[in-house]
């Protein structure tokens, strides 16, 4: 017998440590990009290209990771489930790469890079490799091989960082910025290839037998998740794609527009510290939730997990927003600091996103994935509308507020629909307490600080004493429950 909450926490730690360390190492590329290598406009170019990667990496796996987790818990032949998932994604991704390869020049012309069709080929190869390796990596998660998964993931990050350091510190003085961008994309291809090496046994042992009926069932389940994911990435990334053309049309030069994209993208990196936590949690949580789907006390466990999750993600918000004068030094050039004001807005937005992601288990477990698509499409519609109307007036500030509003609406919509179709009795009082207190503590620091972006030791101790107070309150609220007999135990 084992406590599943401790099991989830342990797996999150195993997944999370390499992910967080790897991502933090990746963060050290930001000062190199923003200080040593690229101007804001040039960094805007790199950010725009990777915004397209974010779109495609949602599309190509076809939602088969989640479908795989669902069907291995309801299908007798787990190897057949994996085989169908993998073959479907591999064939689709290969066809996509071939199409992009032969269309690269036309796409490069449309994006404003007529002399760099190689960018398009590299992007297509990056997302195709990542999509094809998604299922072997998911299989490691399903089999609870967290250490092997994390080692492969961490190794890919290290390769990417190492090659980037060589490009920026050794080669950059002898090449121009556009060539550096191309080299960075090549580095990403090589880093993604590490996943192929790490999961090579799955490729070698694969039997090319295909169950069409099972594949249809899985695609029927996963297709709404693709729509939801694609619409979701619109909320997360489309602002950086839309910003340049909208600002140019409003009268700004291409350089000025790309500068805004670069500033916003660099500051967005600080808000993505919450996203790092989310990614580590999701690696462990999704297969864990499906594995507990037959537990009669699963809803109590989901509600308890939500309490801890909200407390943890709000703590990350406080840690970054109350120490922004320290975190800003990840962006070495002061040219970018003009955008620091959007960081707390984006942090709150990502808190809402995290809660929404945690809630989304209701439509995945119930098979009502269409609601995930509806919620995401509604959010994407609002995102597009707000950005179209307000970016020409307010620039990247409009994008930050649009992100917060959309994630907040999605969180509320998911909760209301979930209570109707798959009720889970969440503790709304604790949500209001933990989130509300985090916001109040942040507002207190805003009202007290004369210059929020300047570091002083007095401010440092004051801000972090508030964080300690928050942790103490959460500990007080949750510790009595850990001693109670409400702990849910299942067979390990």
N, C-alpha and C positions, 0 to 999 in steps of 0.2 A: 504493500500500500504506500502511496506517496501523495503528497499534496500537489495538485496540478498547477497551483499558482506559483509554488516554488520551482516547479519544473519549467514553466513559462519564463520565469525570471532568470533561471539558470541558462536557458537556451538563448534568451535575449542578450545575456551577458557574453556568451560565447560568440554569437553572431555579431554582437554590437562592438566588442572591443576592437577586433581588426577593422571593422567598418569605420568606427569613429576615428581610430588612429590613422587609418588610411586616408579618410576624408580630411582629417586635420593636416596630414602631410600634403594633401592636394591643396589645402588652403595656403600653404607656403608658396604655391605657384602664383597666387594672386598678387602678392607684393612684387614678385619678379615681373609679371605681366604689366602691372600698373605703374611700376617705377623704373625698372631697368630696361624694359623692352618696348612696350606699346604706348602710344598716346591714347587718350580716351577714344578718339575716333577709330584708331586701329584696333583697340580692344573691342570696340563696338562691332567691328567686322567679324572678329572671332566669335563674339557672343551671338551674333545673328546666325552664323552658320551652325553653332551648337543648339540654337533654338529649334532649327529644323531637325536635328538629330533627335531631340526630345519628342517631337511629333512622331517620327517614323519608328522609334523604338517601342512606342505603344502599339502601333498598327501591326508590325510584322509578326510578333508572337501570337497574334490572333486570340489573345485571352486564354491560351491553352494551359498556362501554368495553374490558374485557378481551377479550370476544368479538370486538370490532372489530379489536383488535390481532392476534388469532390468525388471523382469516379473511382479512385483507388480505394475509397472507403465504401463503395457500393457495388464494385465489380470484382468477381472472383479472380480473374487473371490480371494481376497488376502489371505484368510485363506487356500484355497486350494494350493496356491503357497507355503506358509510356510510349510504346512503339507507334501507336496511332497518332498520339500528340506530336511526337518528334517528326515523323515523316510528313505530316501535314504542314508543320511550320517550316521544315527544311525545304520542301518543294516550293512553297510560296515565297520564301526569302530568296531562294536561288533565282526564281523567275523575276522577282523584283530587281535584283542586282543586274541581271542581263538587260532588262528594260532601261534601267537608269544609266548603264554603261553606254548604250547606243543613243541615249537621249541627252547625254551630259552637256553637250555644247548648247543646245536649245535651252536647257534649264539654267545654265550659267548665264546666258544672255538675259533671260527673264529676271534673274535675281540681281543683275547689275554687275556681274563678274565675267564679262565676255572673254577676257584673256586667261581665265583660270578655270577651265572645264575640269581640270584635275581635282578641284575642290569637290565637285559633285560626285565623281567616281569614288573618292576617298570616303565621303559621307555615306554613300550607298554601301560600301564594303564594311564600314564600322557597324552600321545598324544590322546588316545581314549576319555578320558573325555573332553579334550579341543576341540576335533572335534565335539563331540556330543552336547556340549553347544554352539558351534559357531553360529548355526542358531537362538536359542533363544536370544543370545546377539545381533545378527544382526537385529532381529525383533525390539528390543528396539531402535536401531539406526534408523531404517526406520520409526518408530513411533515418532522419535525425543524425546525420553525419555532419554535425555543425562545424567540427574542427576542420574537416577536409574542405567543406564549403568555404569557410573563412580563410583557410590557407590559400586556396585558389584565388579567391576574391582579392585578398591582400597582396598576393604576388602580382596580379594584374595591375593594381594601383602602383606598386613599387616600380614596375617596369615603365609605366607611363610617366611617373615623376622623374625617374632617372634619365630617361630620354629627353624629357622637357628641360631638365637642368643642363644637359649637354647642349641642347639647341639654344637656350637663352644665354648661358654663361660662356660657352665656348665658341659657338658658331655665329651668334647673332651679329657681332660686329662686322662680319664679312658677307652678310646677306641682307636683303631688304625685308620689310615687314611682311609682305605678301608671301615671300618664300618661307619665312618663319612660320606663317600660318599653315602652309602646306606641310612643312616638316612636323608640326604639332599634330596634324591629322594623321600622318604616317605613324607617328609615335603611338597614337591611339589605336590604330589598326594592329600594331605589334602587341600592344598591351591586351587588346581583346582576344588575340590569338592565344594568349596564355590559358584562357578558359578551355580552348580546344585541346591543348596539351594536357591540362589537368583532368579532363573528362574523357580522354582518348579511349578508355576501355568501353565506355557506352557506345562510342562510334564503331569500334571493332566488333563488339558483341551483338550489334543490332541485326535482327532478322527482318528482311524487307517483306513482311507479311502485313497486309492491310485489311482491316475490318471496316468496310464502307458504312455499315449500319451504325457501328459504334462511333465512327468519326462524325457522322451526321448528328448523332445525339450530342456529342461533345461540342460541335460547332454551334448547334442550336442553343446550347447553354452559354457558350462563351461569346457568341457574337454581340449580345447586348453589353457584355463587359468591354469589348473592343470599342463600341460606340461610347460607353461611359468613360473609358480611359482616354479616348481621343478627344472627347469633349472636355474632359478634365485637364488634359494638357493644354487645351486652348486657354483655360482659365489661368494656368501656371505660366505659359510661355508666349502666347500669341502677342502679348503687349510688346515684347522685344522685336517681333516680326513686323508689327503694324507701325511701330514708332517712327522709323525712318521715313517711309513714304508719307505718312500723315503730317509729319513736321515739315518735310520738303514741300508738300502741297500748301502748307500754311504760310510759306514764305521763307523758311530757314534754308540755309545751304546744306548740301549733303554732309559736309564735314561737321557742321553744327549739329545736325540731326544724329549722326553717328556718335558724336560726343555725348549727347544725352543718353543714347543707348548704352554707351560704355560706362557712364557714371551710374546709371540705374542698375546695370548688370553687376557691377562691382559691389554696390551696396546691397543688392539682393543676395550676394554670397554670404553676407553676415547673417541675414535672416534665415538662410538655409541651414544654420546650425540646428534649428528645430527639425528640419527635414532629415538630417543625419540621424537624429534620434528616432524619427519615424521609420526610416529605412531599416535600421537595426531591429526595431520592434516588429515590423511587418514580416521580415524574414522568418522570425520565430512564430509570430502570432497566427498567420493564416493557416499553415498546416496544423498548428495546435488546436485552433478553434474547430476545424473539421474533424480532428481526431476525437474531440469531446462531444460531438454532435449527438451521440447516443446516450450520453450521461443524463440521467433524469434531473439532476440539479444544475444543468449547464447554464440556465438563465441566471441563477444566483451567482454563479461563478463569473459570467460575463459582466454582470453589474458590479461585482467587487473589483474586477480587473479595470473597469472604467474609472472607478474612484481613484485607484493608484495611478492610472494613466494620466488623468486630468491633472492631478497633483504634480506628477513628474514633468509634464510638458509645460505647465505654467511656471515651474521652477526654472526650466531652460529659458523661457521668455524673460524672467526676472534677471537671470544670470547675465544674459547678453545686454538687455536694454539698460540695466542699471550700471553696466560697466562698458558702455559704448565708447567711452574715452580711451579705453584700453584696446578693445576689439578693433577700433578704427585703424590701428597700426598694421593690421593685415593688408590694408590698402595704403601702401607706402606714400604714394603721391598725394599731396594736398589738393590737387586738381579735382579729385574724386570726392573729397569730404563734403562738398556742397550738398551732396545727396543723402547725407547721414540721417536726415530727418525722416526719411521713409522707412528706416529700419524697424522702429517699434511698430509701425503700421503693418508691415509685412510679417513681423513676428506674431502679432495677434492673429493675422490672417492664417498663418500656419498652425497656430493653436486650434483654430476652428477646423482647419483641414484635418488635423490629426484626430480630433473628436469624430468628425464625419467618417474618416477611414475606419476608426474603431467601431463605429455604429454599423458600417456597411456589411458587417457579417450577417445581419438579419436577412438581406435579400440573397446573399450567396448560399446560406444554409437552407433557406426555404425554396431555392430555385427560382425566385422572382427577380431574376437579374434584369428584367426589362425596366424595373423601377430605378436601378442604378443608371441605366441609359437615360431615362426621362429626367432624373435629377441633374445629371451632368449636361445634358443638352440645354436644359433651362439655364444652368449656370453659364454655359458657353454663350448663349444668346445675350444674357445680361453683360457678360464680359465684352463681347464685340460691340454692343450698343454703347456702353459707357466709354470705352476707349475711342470709338469713332467720333463721339460727340466731344469728349473733353481733352483728349491728348493734344489737339491743335491749340487748345487754350492754356492748359495747365501742364503739359508735358508729362514727365514720368510720375508726377504726383497723382495724376488721374489714374494711372495704371496701378499704383499702390493702393489707393482707396477702392478701386474696382475689385482688386484681389480680395481685400478684406470683406467687402459687402457680399461678393459672390460666395465665398467660403462660409460666411455666416448664414446666408440663405440656404445653402446646401445642407449645412448641419441641422438647421431647424426642419427643413423638408424631410430629411432622412429620418429624423426622430419621430415626426408625426406619422409618416407612412409606416415606419417600423412598428409603432404602437398599435396600428390598425391591422397589419398583416402578420406580424411575428413579434408579439409583445414581449419586451424585456423591461422589467421594472428597475430603471436606473434611479439612482439617488440624486434627484435634481437639487436638493438642498445642499448637498456637498459640492455639486458642480458650481452652484451659485456662490458658495463660500470660497472655494479654492480659486475660481476664476476672478470673482469680484474682489477678493483680497489682493490678488496679484495686480489688478488694475489700479486699485486704491494706492498700493505701495508705490507703483510707478508714478502716479499722479502727484503723490507727496514729493517725490524727488524732483519732478518737473517744477513744482511750485517753489521748492526750497532753493534749487540750483540757479545761480545767476548765469553761468556759462556751462551748459550741460556737456559740451564737448572737450572741456579742459580738465586735465587730471590734477587733483590735489589729494593728499593723503587723508585729509579730514573727510572729504567727500567719499573717498574709497571706503573708509571704515564705516561711515554712516550708511552708505548704500548696502554694503554687504552685511551689516548688522540687521537690516531689514530682511535680507534674504535668509539669514539665520533664524530670525523670528518666524518667517514663513515655514521653514523646514520644521521648526519646533512645534508649530501649530498642527501641521499635517501629521507629525509623529504622534502628538497627543490625541488627534482625532482617530487615527488608524490603529494605534497600538492596542487599545482595549479590545478591538475586534479580533486582533491576531491571537488573543488569549481565549477567545470565546470558543464555543463548540460548533460554530457555524462554518468552520473550515470544511471545505468539500474535499473528500478523498475518493480516489478511484484507483482501480488497478493500474500499476505502473506498466 
